[in-house]
Amino acid sequence: MAFLTNPWTLLVLGGICEMGWALGFKYVRSDAPWWQHAAVFAALAASMALLWMAMKSLPAGTAYAVWTGIGALGVATLGILVFHEPATHLRIFFLALILIGIIGLKAVSGET
């Protein structure tokens, strides 16, 4: 499963885990069952571990920017689609800029 050792795969998985803990911070209430808090903590730990592993092969600035971009783009998109947050033209435009930035950093990274 060489796929799971590719630093870009690790980075994308870390970004997805980042979405999990960020949404957990927002929507898991303090009186929620213990397992919900454990799930948020597990997503946080997995996100950080995957970022750490990806940074062993990728430039730190690129890895961190892509990781945070995936998390921000994902949480904002889920906020619009699932939680009915505002979807203004400007908001969509700026989310598209984040996506373009992620793609651009991958394109110019020189990594495979």
Backbone as JSON, one array per atom type, in Angstrom:
{
  "sequence": "MAFLTNPWTLLVLGGICEMGWALGFKYVRSDAPWWQHAAVFAALAASMALLWMAMKSLPAGTAYAVWTGIGALGVATLGILVFHEPATHLRIFFLALILIGIIGLKAVSGET",
  "N": [[0.83, -1.19, 0.0], [1.65, 1.38, -1.06], [0.49, 3.72, -1.61], [-0.38, 4.81, 0.8], [1.94, 5.8, 1.82], [2.68, 7.93, 0.39], [3.52, 11.3, 0.52], [1.72, 13.34, -0.21], [-0.75, 12.08, -0.18], [-0.9, 11.46, 2.53], [-1.01, 14.06, 3.49], [-3.45, 15.02, 2.44], [-5.23, 13.26, 3.72], [-4.68, 14.04, 6.34], [-5.66, 16.67, 6.22], [-8.38, 16.14, 5.89], [-8.91, 14.88, 8.32], [-8.43, 17.11, 9.87], [-10.64, 18.65, 9.24], [-12.55, 17.12, 10.57], [-11.89, 17.41, 13.36], [-12.14, 20.16, 13.63], [-14.83, 20.65, 13.01], [-15.86, 19.13, 15.06], [-15.03, 20.63, 17.31], [-16.75, 22.75, 16.99], [-19.37, 21.64, 17.0], [-19.68, 19.55, 18.89], [-20.99, 19.34, 21.95], [-20.28, 20.42, 25.33], [-21.51, 18.75, 27.14], [-21.79, 16.39, 25.79], [-21.74, 12.84, 24.96], [-18.96, 10.83, 26.13], [-17.62, 9.48, 24.07], [-17.92, 11.07, 21.82], [-16.28, 13.24, 22.37], [-13.88, 11.84, 22.51], [-13.68, 11.04, 19.85], [-13.27, 13.5, 18.56], [-10.81, 14.2, 19.69], [-9.28, 12.06, 18.71], [-9.39, 12.58, 15.95], [-8.03, 15.0, 15.91], [-5.47, 14.19, 16.85], [-4.79, 12.34, 14.82], [-4.79, 14.02, 12.59], [-2.67, 15.78, 13.17], [-0.54, 13.93, 13.33], [-0.49, 12.9, 10.73], [0.11, 15.22, 9.27], [2.66, 15.73, 10.3], [4.05, 13.44, 9.39], [3.87, 13.86, 6.62], [5.33, 16.2, 6.37], [7.91, 15.33, 6.57], [8.78, 14.78, 4.07], [7.9, 16.82, 2.42], [8.16, 20.38, 1.76], [7.96, 22.44, 4.64], [6.39, 24.82, 4.72], [4.77, 24.59, 2.43], [3.42, 22.15, 2.98], [2.06, 22.8, 5.38], [0.45, 24.97, 4.55], [-1.17, 23.75, 2.59], [-2.42, 21.76, 4.14], [-3.86, 23.3, 6.07], [-5.4, 24.72, 4.25], [-6.98, 22.69, 3.04], [-8.45, 21.9, 5.28], [-9.78, 24.33, 5.97], [-11.19, 24.94, 3.59], [-12.75, 22.63, 3.36], [-14.29, 22.62, 5.78], [-15.67, 25.06, 5.54], [-17.09, 24.56, 3.17], [-18.68, 22.34, 3.92], [-20.08, 23.65, 5.9], [-21.68, 25.34, 4.35], [-23.1, 23.49, 2.7], [-24.19, 21.53, 4.45], [-24.81, 22.66, 6.95], [-26.17, 24.92, 6.36], [-25.02, 27.48, 6.18], [-24.29, 30.86, 5.11], [-24.05, 31.28, 1.55], [-22.71, 33.21, -0.17], [-21.86, 35.04, -3.18], [-19.31, 36.21, -3.02], [-18.18, 34.75, -0.91], [-18.05, 32.15, -2.02], [-16.32, 32.74, -4.12], [-13.92, 33.39, -2.72], [-13.44, 30.98, -1.43], [-12.94, 29.45, -3.67], [-10.53, 30.61, -4.41], [-8.88, 29.65, -2.36], [-8.89, 26.93, -3.01], [-7.65, 27.06, -5.54], [-5.16, 27.96, -4.69], [-4.27, 25.71, -3.2], [-4.1, 23.77, -5.23], [-2.25, 25.07, -6.86], [0.05, 25.17, -5.18], [0.61, 22.45, -4.99], [1.17, 21.93, -7.66], [3.52, 23.4, -8.15], [5.34, 22.34, -6.43], [7.24, 20.44, -7.07], [7.35, 17.91, -6.13], [6.26, 14.46, -6.24]],
  "CA": [[0.0, 0.0, 0.0], [2.53, 2.54, -1.21], [-0.42, 4.87, -1.64], [-0.45, 5.4, 2.14], [3.21, 6.4, 2.2], [2.86, 9.13, -0.43], [3.31, 12.45, 1.41], [0.52, 14.11, -0.58], [-1.89, 11.32, 0.33], [-0.91, 11.7, 3.98], [-1.42, 15.45, 3.71], [-4.9, 15.12, 2.18], [-5.9, 12.57, 4.83], [-4.54, 14.92, 7.5], [-6.6, 17.77, 6.04], [-9.72, 15.61, 6.14], [-9.0, 14.75, 9.78], [-8.54, 18.47, 10.42], [-12.06, 19.01, 9.12], [-13.27, 16.4, 11.62], [-11.76, 18.0, 14.69], [-12.65, 21.53, 13.62], [-16.29, 20.55, 13.14], [-16.12, 18.64, 16.4], [-14.93, 21.76, 18.23], [-17.92, 23.6, 16.82], [-20.68, 21.02, 17.18], [-19.77, 18.63, 20.03], [-21.24, 20.15, 23.14], [-19.52, 20.0, 26.5], [-22.22, 17.67, 27.84], [-21.95, 15.27, 24.86], [-21.16, 11.59, 25.46], [-17.49, 10.76, 26.13], [-17.09, 8.97, 22.81], [-17.84, 12.17, 20.86], [-15.06, 13.97, 22.71], [-12.78, 10.97, 22.11], [-13.59, 11.08, 18.38], [-12.65, 14.78, 18.21], [-9.41, 14.1, 20.07], [-8.65, 11.13, 17.76], [-9.23, 13.29, 14.68], [-6.96, 15.98, 16.14], [-4.2, 13.47, 16.91], [-4.52, 11.79, 13.5], [-4.48, 15.14, 11.72], [-1.31, 16.24, 13.48], [0.4, 12.87, 12.98], [-0.39, 12.83, 9.27], [0.86, 16.41, 8.85], [4.04, 15.49, 10.71], [4.64, 12.47, 8.47], [3.98, 14.48, 5.29], [6.39, 17.22, 6.41], [9.22, 14.7, 6.46], [9.16, 14.77, 2.65], [7.45, 18.04, 1.75], [8.54, 21.62, 2.44], [7.05, 22.73, 5.75], [5.43, 25.87, 4.36], [3.81, 24.02, 1.48], [2.6, 21.17, 3.67], [1.18, 23.47, 6.33], [-0.54, 25.75, 3.8], [-2.13, 22.83, 1.97], [-3.17, 21.13, 5.23], [-4.85, 24.26, 6.59], [-6.32, 25.03, 3.16], [-7.95, 21.6, 2.93], [-9.35, 22.0, 6.44], [-10.62, 25.53, 5.86], [-12.09, 24.77, 2.45], [-13.71, 21.56, 3.68], [-15.22, 23.05, 6.83], [-16.54, 26.1, 4.98], [-18.0, 23.93, 2.21], [-19.68, 21.59, 4.69], [-20.93, 24.64, 6.54], [-22.66, 25.79, 3.36], [-23.94, 22.4, 2.19], [-24.86, 20.74, 5.48], [-25.27, 23.46, 8.09], [-26.92, 26.03, 5.8], [-24.36, 28.76, 6.36], [-24.45, 31.68, 3.9], [-23.27, 30.93, 0.36], [-22.7, 34.4, -1.02], [-20.95, 34.98, -4.32], [-17.96, 36.51, -2.56], [-17.7, 33.62, -0.11], [-17.7, 31.11, -2.98], [-15.13, 33.22, -4.82], [-12.73, 33.27, -1.88], [-13.2, 29.54, -1.26], [-12.3, 29.02, -4.92], [-9.13, 31.05, -4.35], [-8.17, 28.69, -1.5], [-8.71, 25.72, -3.82], [-6.62, 27.37, -6.54], [-3.89, 27.99, -3.96], [-3.88, 24.34, -2.89], [-3.7, 23.15, -6.49], [-1.03, 25.74, -7.29], [1.17, 24.72, -4.36], [0.93, 21.08, -5.42], [1.74, 21.99, -9.02], [4.87, 23.96, -8.18], [6.14, 21.78, -5.35], [8.32, 19.61, -7.59], [7.21, 16.58, -5.54], [5.3, 13.61, -6.96]],
  "C": [[0.87, 1.25, 0.0], [1.73, 3.84, -1.23], [-0.44, 5.58, -0.29], [0.89, 5.95, 2.62], [3.52, 7.64, 1.37], [2.58, 10.35, 0.45], [2.08, 13.28, 1.06], [-0.74, 13.4, -0.12], [-2.02, 11.53, 1.83], [-1.42, 13.1, 4.29], [-2.92, 15.63, 3.49], [-5.67, 14.43, 3.3], [-5.82, 13.4, 6.11], [-5.49, 16.1, 7.42], [-8.04, 17.34, 6.3], [-9.93, 15.41, 7.64], [-9.11, 16.11, 10.45], [-9.98, 18.96, 10.35], [-12.86, 18.37, 10.25], [-13.13, 17.06, 12.97], [-12.28, 19.43, 14.73], [-14.17, 21.53, 13.76], [-16.67, 20.03, 14.52], [-16.04, 19.74, 17.44], [-16.19, 22.62, 18.18], [-19.2, 22.92, 17.31], [-20.79, 20.0, 18.31], [-19.87, 19.47, 21.29], [-20.47, 19.6, 24.33], [-20.2, 18.86, 27.27], [-22.48, 16.46, 26.93], [-21.35, 14.0, 25.47], [-19.64, 11.57, 25.28], [-16.93, 10.36, 24.77], [-17.04, 10.06, 21.73], [-16.59, 13.01, 21.11], [-13.83, 13.16, 22.3], [-12.58, 11.0, 20.59], [-12.93, 12.38, 17.92], [-11.16, 14.73, 18.53], [-8.65, 13.17, 19.11], [-8.42, 11.8, 16.4], [-8.12, 14.32, 14.79], [-5.6, 15.29, 16.13], [-3.83, 12.91, 15.53], [-4.11, 12.89, 12.53], [-3.05, 15.61, 11.92], [-0.27, 15.2, 13.08], [0.6, 12.79, 11.47], [0.35, 14.04, 8.7], [2.34, 16.22, 9.14], [4.73, 14.53, 9.74], [4.83, 13.06, 7.08], [5.13, 15.49, 5.26], [7.78, 16.62, 6.37], [9.72, 14.73, 5.02], [8.82, 16.06, 1.91], [7.99, 19.27, 2.47], [7.5, 21.99, 3.49], [5.99, 23.75, 5.39], [4.35, 25.37, 3.42], [2.86, 23.07, 2.19], [1.6, 21.85, 4.6], [0.09, 24.27, 5.61], [-1.6, 24.86, 3.17], [-3.02, 22.19, 3.03], [-4.24, 22.07, 5.78], [-5.86, 24.64, 5.51], [-7.39, 23.97, 2.99], [-8.95, 21.69, 4.08], [-10.31, 23.17, 6.32], [-11.64, 25.39, 4.74], [-13.17, 23.73, 2.77], [-14.74, 21.98, 4.71], [-16.18, 24.1, 6.29], [-17.55, 25.51, 3.99], [-19.07, 23.11, 2.92], [-20.62, 22.53, 5.43], [-22.03, 25.13, 5.6], [-23.64, 24.67, 3.01], [-24.76, 21.7, 3.26], [-25.5, 21.6, 6.56], [-25.94, 24.76, 7.66], [-26.34, 27.4, 6.16], [-24.47, 29.55, 5.06], [-23.51, 31.25, 2.77], [-23.3, 32.12, -0.6], [-21.71, 34.22, -2.16], [-19.5, 35.24, -3.89], [-17.37, 35.37, -1.74], [-17.25, 32.47, -1.02], [-16.43, 31.49, -3.73], [-13.87, 33.01, -3.99], [-12.43, 31.81, -1.55], [-12.52, 28.97, -2.51], [-10.84, 29.44, -4.95], [-8.3, 30.12, -3.46], [-7.89, 27.42, -2.29], [-7.63, 25.93, -4.87], [-5.24, 27.4, -5.88], [-3.38, 26.6, -3.63], [-3.36, 23.65, -4.14], [-2.38, 23.75, -6.97], [0.19, 25.29, -6.49], [1.58, 23.29, -4.72], [1.64, 21.11, -6.77], [3.19, 22.48, -9.03], [5.81, 23.35, -7.14], [7.34, 20.97, -5.84], [8.32, 18.21, -7.01], [6.22, 15.78, -6.36], [4.33, 13.01, -5.98]]
}
